[in-house]
Amino acid sequence: MGGGHDAATRIVAIRHGETDWNVGARIQGHTDVTLNATGHWQARRAAQALADEAFDAVYASDLRRAADTAAALAAARGAPLHLHPGLRERAFGVFEGLSFDEIGQRWPEQAQAWRRRDPHFGPDGGETLSAFYARCVATVLELAARHPGGQIAIVTHGGVLDCLYRAATRIELQAPRTWQVANAGINRLLAAGGALTLVGWADTAHLERGARDETAA
């Protein structure tokens, strides 16, 4: 694949497969949680669903739940796999490893700021929402710019995908989320002229067992 430097890049963006912390609704952030058995199955299913598509490259977060999901896709397609820390989930600092209820009990004011999506709030030791959004969008646009006119796969996290959806649809950070971000769901975007456009979202037809949403990314 290839094209002129101004040609759009097609992006297939996939959330990592399920983990035990997803099941337990625990905040993962930068904690390096591994896929569970369902997650490995979901990774294989996503790879099979994309078997007829060609990719110039497969990029993934360097956290194992995303890297292992991406490995199934890269191996099936014979495409190079590149790990990139810019595709990591939001750093949640002291929130990581805790459930929503536990966070609310320990830090009720911080939990409220998080719930109302305050763009300037970051948990102790974590990222603010606005900084996280800027990192995600800049990383994906930079990766897409390497492959003008081509197609790439990006395997990442629920929070990252939420940011990409907002960037592509021009929805503000503080707006409530009404779209699905499922484990191993397939999402499609275009990158051109330093901006993202939405093509398709939340394809989970390959997951007969269903897929958990972004809530415990």
Secondary structure, DSSP 8 states (H G I E B T S, - for coil): ----TTS-EEEEEEE---BHHHHTTB--TTS---B-HHHHHHHHHHHHHTTT---SEEEE-SSHHHHHHHHHHHHHHT--EEE-GGGS---BGGGTT-BHHHHHHH-HHHHHHHHTT-TT---TTB--HHHHHHHHHHHHHHHHHTSTTSEEEEEE-HHHHHHHHHHHHT--TTS---S---TT-EEEEEEETTEEEEEEEEE-TT-TT----GGG-
